[in-house]
Each structure stands twice: as C-alpha cells, then as structure tokens.
C-alpha cells in the first residue's frame, strides 16, 4: 500500500512539478496538532489513490524554501499540483470527505 512520499527543497521540482500524475503536497510540521490529525487520513488516501495521484509531505521546519516561495502562512496547507501548476489549495484540517471530494474533482 502506498504511503505519502517525503519531498525536500532539493527534489521538489522533480517529485512535484515534473510528476506524471497530480501531486497533493501536505506542508506540515511535527509540532502541529491539526497536522497530526490529518496524517493518518492522508496515509489512507495515498493507498486508495495510488497510481492516480501522489500524496507528498513537506516538513516546513526542515524545508523552508518552497514553503516560503509558495506563500505558506499556516499549516497544515495542502496544495494540489497538476502538470507543474497549482490548481487547488486547502488550509487547515479538513474532514476526510473534503479531501476525497477535492481529489476526485481533479481526477474527473
């Protein structure tokens, strides 16, 4: 079963912007309570959407360059990329159904 991939500033372009499938990037930090709440949800969805989209995680405490460049001001923030472009953004913890709705919309 697929798990979210870990993305760094060094491999962001390759893993996210040049990806063949849409990529959902979770900007998070270990100390963030809402980030810990959505972690298991994203783990589950990574397996369910395997092959159709990729879920990636960026630890904003360790990887600050792209978070800054993308204007991340609060975490968790999920940004959806398709063909190298941002096509959606969700800030804050959301229910699982909301993530499914957003993922299904970009895959339709």
Steps between C-alpha positions, in 0.01 A plus 500: 500500500635839402598757758559871456843581360738735679594801290790734569597836357765316296260258329180711492521579128559138404248341739223761472532733202616236251274218624293303250196492730347774718682552829343610829767661716437512875704779661520399866716500815542238775380738775177589317194333656270530197783363283514190720122463470500493119814286471319164531230620258761587239679168560174316429419708192852454359426128476151543360609745228825319417586527131254783443652770721791534739484634852820669613606649832728799556620563856498881520740497796769335287410608146425872496589609146193377310264567789615861497490525120142368497384737774421238764388700804313237699523125528375258406470632145437260215581619149391298199729511197418373153738532205731711717235758588310565821134417440367496856581584860347401833609661825433341838375159599211369289279193532596197291195552276625847402837360391329225299278759332800715402702200376210356300435840340851524358489140376163538323 
